[in-house]
Amino acid sequence: MIQRVTVPGLFPPPTYSHASVVETGTKLAFLAGAVPLDADGKIVGAGDPVRQAGQVMANLGEQLRAVGSDLAHVVSTDVYVVSSEPAVLSAVWEVVEASGLSTGPHSSTLLGVACLGYTGQLVEITATAVVPETPPTPAA
């Protein structure tokens, strides 16, 4: 269903694949950007991109469950971080990696940006995922 490709002639990526190929006829979910808001619409982790990344990953997990998928079925992400500092981007990526999202590994782009949609927002992740015919079993 999902073929993850690391291109032999390119530098091997550490925790993502160069490409993901999904079989024709497979159901896909295109998720809106997961943001660091709680259920009341308040920013979680004001001023702290690592804490915000944790909330974003939790919210992304909820979005995936709502459509019958999970982190293991994510084929592509774009990770947006309000920063021009590689160390800040790396710290956010470590949260993504620790979440299990990079286990696939999925295809991803990590971007430093000037601003995001909510006041105080520092992290956002968009994702595309396969929706398996049989929903994944929830983690214990």
C-alpha beads as a LAMMPS data file, in Angstrom:
LAMMPS data file: protein, C-alpha beads

140 atoms
139 bonds

1 atom types
1 bond types

-500.0 500.0 xlo xhi
-500.0 500.0 ylo yhi
-500.0 500.0 zlo zhi

Masses

1 110.0

Atoms # bond

1 1 1 0.000 0.000 0.000
2 1 1 2.816 2.472 0.910
3 1 1 6.264 2.272 -0.639
4 1 1 8.841 4.520 1.032
5 1 1 11.837 5.367 -1.156
6 1 1 15.331 6.492 -0.258
7 1 1 17.129 7.354 -3.504
8 1 1 20.532 5.603 -3.692
9 1 1 22.239 8.474 -5.566
10 1 1 21.207 11.115 -3.009
11 1 1 22.498 11.804 0.486
12 1 1 20.610 9.422 2.807
13 1 1 18.116 11.345 4.957
14 1 1 18.390 10.705 8.698
15 1 1 14.730 10.110 9.657
16 1 1 12.590 10.611 6.570
17 1 1 12.344 9.197 3.055
18 1 1 12.899 11.032 -0.200
19 1 1 9.535 9.866 -1.544
20 1 1 6.436 7.906 -0.612
21 1 1 4.396 6.062 -3.233
22 1 1 0.782 5.099 -2.542
23 1 1 -1.053 2.417 -4.510
24 1 1 -3.844 3.545 -6.855
25 1 1 -7.262 3.113 -5.292
26 1 1 -5.983 3.721 -1.777
27 1 1 -7.975 6.123 0.373
28 1 1 -5.985 9.239 1.342
29 1 1 -6.601 11.939 3.946
30 1 1 -5.238 15.448 3.417
31 1 1 -5.089 17.064 6.837
32 1 1 -5.245 20.771 7.564
33 1 1 -2.338 22.110 9.556
34 1 1 -2.256 20.797 13.106
35 1 1 -1.721 23.759 15.426
36 1 1 -0.755 24.163 19.113
37 1 1 -4.240 25.036 20.374
38 1 1 -6.041 23.272 23.204
39 1 1 -9.736 22.312 23.020
40 1 1 -10.670 25.835 24.180
41 1 1 -8.694 27.491 21.378
42 1 1 -5.834 28.695 23.594
43 1 1 -2.169 28.482 22.562
44 1 1 -0.306 25.759 24.457
45 1 1 3.354 26.510 25.240
46 1 1 3.466 30.240 24.557
47 1 1 6.998 31.161 23.482
48 1 1 8.171 27.517 23.583
49 1 1 8.434 25.838 20.166
50 1 1 9.264 22.428 21.662
51 1 1 6.182 22.434 23.896
52 1 1 4.077 23.676 20.992
53 1 1 5.438 20.862 18.823
54 1 1 4.245 18.361 21.438
55 1 1 0.734 19.829 21.329
56 1 1 0.796 19.884 17.533
57 1 1 1.717 16.182 17.458
58 1 1 -1.080 15.380 19.928
59 1 1 -3.559 17.317 17.787
60 1 1 -2.274 15.651 14.611
61 1 1 -2.853 12.272 16.262
62 1 1 -6.453 13.295 17.005
63 1 1 -6.991 14.404 13.401
64 1 1 -5.640 11.091 12.140
65 1 1 -7.814 9.011 14.496
66 1 1 -10.881 10.989 13.405
67 1 1 -10.376 9.802 9.809
68 1 1 -9.433 6.205 10.723
69 1 1 -5.675 6.523 10.371
70 1 1 -2.607 6.970 12.592
71 1 1 0.985 8.208 12.589
72 1 1 2.256 4.990 10.971
73 1 1 0.149 5.724 7.875
74 1 1 1.407 9.288 7.307
75 1 1 3.153 9.512 3.944
76 1 1 4.064 13.197 3.862
77 1 1 4.341 16.225 6.148
78 1 1 5.363 19.854 6.027
79 1 1 6.648 21.116 9.385
80 1 1 6.545 24.904 9.795
81 1 1 8.516 26.599 12.580
82 1 1 8.628 30.329 13.265
83 1 1 12.418 30.683 13.403
84 1 1 15.452 31.256 11.252
85 1 1 17.672 29.304 13.667
86 1 1 18.596 25.745 12.600
87 1 1 18.880 24.720 16.280
88 1 1 15.223 25.666 16.877
89 1 1 14.113 23.770 13.781
90 1 1 16.156 20.760 14.935
91 1 1 14.578 20.879 18.404
92 1 1 11.105 20.788 16.859
93 1 1 12.153 17.958 14.528
94 1 1 13.321 15.961 17.572
95 1 1 9.746 16.141 18.925
96 1 1 8.403 14.944 15.557
97 1 1 10.916 12.110 15.498
98 1 1 10.192 11.075 19.101
99 1 1 6.442 10.936 18.335
100 1 1 6.925 7.918 16.091
101 1 1 5.920 9.864 12.988
102 1 1 9.312 9.315 11.398
103 1 1 9.168 5.541 11.948
104 1 1 7.740 5.052 8.409
105 1 1 9.815 6.944 7.469
106 1 1 7.498 9.437 5.814
107 1 1 8.516 12.154 3.353
108 1 1 8.883 15.536 5.035
109 1 1 9.970 19.128 4.610
110 1 1 11.069 21.225 7.611
111 1 1 10.688 24.976 7.096
112 1 1 11.596 28.101 9.026
113 1 1 8.921 30.760 8.434
114 1 1 8.264 34.367 9.483
115 1 1 4.838 33.820 11.074
116 1 1 1.859 31.475 11.293
117 1 1 -1.879 32.050 11.541
118 1 1 -2.545 32.357 15.285
119 1 1 -1.012 35.001 17.531
120 1 1 1.856 33.327 19.401
121 1 1 1.843 30.238 17.202
122 1 1 5.346 28.888 16.523
123 1 1 4.689 25.425 14.995
124 1 1 2.280 23.885 12.482
125 1 1 2.317 20.543 10.666
126 1 1 0.316 19.568 7.592
127 1 1 0.050 15.898 6.680
128 1 1 -1.156 13.445 4.078
129 1 1 -1.984 9.948 5.299
130 1 1 -3.283 6.662 3.984
131 1 1 -6.588 5.616 5.544
132 1 1 -6.319 1.828 5.875
133 1 1 -9.298 -0.379 5.078
134 1 1 -9.130 -1.726 8.631
135 1 1 -8.696 1.088 11.164
136 1 1 -5.521 0.848 13.253
137 1 1 -5.769 -0.541 16.766
138 1 1 -5.443 2.250 19.340
139 1 1 -2.202 2.219 21.351
140 1 1 -2.573 0.848 24.867

Bonds

1 1 1 2
2 1 2 3
3 1 3 4
4 1 4 5
5 1 5 6
6 1 6 7
7 1 7 8
8 1 8 9
9 1 9 10
10 1 10 11
11 1 11 12
12 1 12 13
13 1 13 14
14 1 14 15
15 1 15 16
16 1 16 17
17 1 17 18
18 1 18 19
19 1 19 20
20 1 20 21
21 1 21 22
22 1 22 23
23 1 23 24
24 1 24 25
25 1 25 26
26 1 26 27
27 1 27 28
28 1 28 29
29 1 29 30
30 1 30 31
31 1 31 32
32 1 32 33
33 1 33 34
34 1 34 35
35 1 35 36
36 1 36 37
37 1 37 38
38 1 38 39
39 1 39 40
40 1 40 41
41 1 41 42
42 1 42 43
43 1 43 44
44 1 44 45
45 1 45 46
46 1 46 47
47 1 47 48
48 1 48 49
49 1 49 50
50 1 50 51
51 1 51 52
52 1 52 53
53 1 53 54
54 1 54 55
55 1 55 56
56 1 56 57
57 1 57 58
58 1 58 59
59 1 59 60
60 1 60 61
61 1 61 62
62 1 62 63
63 1 63 64
64 1 64 65
65 1 65 66
66 1 66 67
67 1 67 68
68 1 68 69
69 1 69 70
70 1 70 71
71 1 71 72
72 1 72 73
73 1 73 74
74 1 74 75
75 1 75 76
76 1 76 77
77 1 77 78
78 1 78 79
79 1 79 80
80 1 80 81
81 1 81 82
82 1 82 83
83 1 83 84
84 1 84 85
85 1 85 86
86 1 86 87
87 1 87 88
88 1 88 89
89 1 89 90
90 1 90 91
91 1 91 92
92 1 92 93
93 1 93 94
94 1 94 95
95 1 95 96
96 1 96 97
97 1 97 98
98 1 98 99
99 1 99 100
100 1 100 101
101 1 101 102
102 1 102 103
103 1 103 104
104 1 104 105
105 1 105 106
106 1 106 107
107 1 107 108
108 1 108 109
109 1 109 110
110 1 110 111
111 1 111 112
112 1 112 113
113 1 113 114
114 1 114 115
115 1 115 116
116 1 116 117
117 1 117 118
118 1 118 119
119 1 119 120
120 1 120 121
121 1 121 122
122 1 122 123
123 1 123 124
124 1 124 125
125 1 125 126
126 1 126 127
127 1 127 128
128 1 128 129
129 1 129 130
130 1 130 131
131 1 131 132
132 1 132 133
133 1 133 134
134 1 134 135
135 1 135 136
136 1 136 137
137 1 137 138
138 1 138 139
139 1 139 140
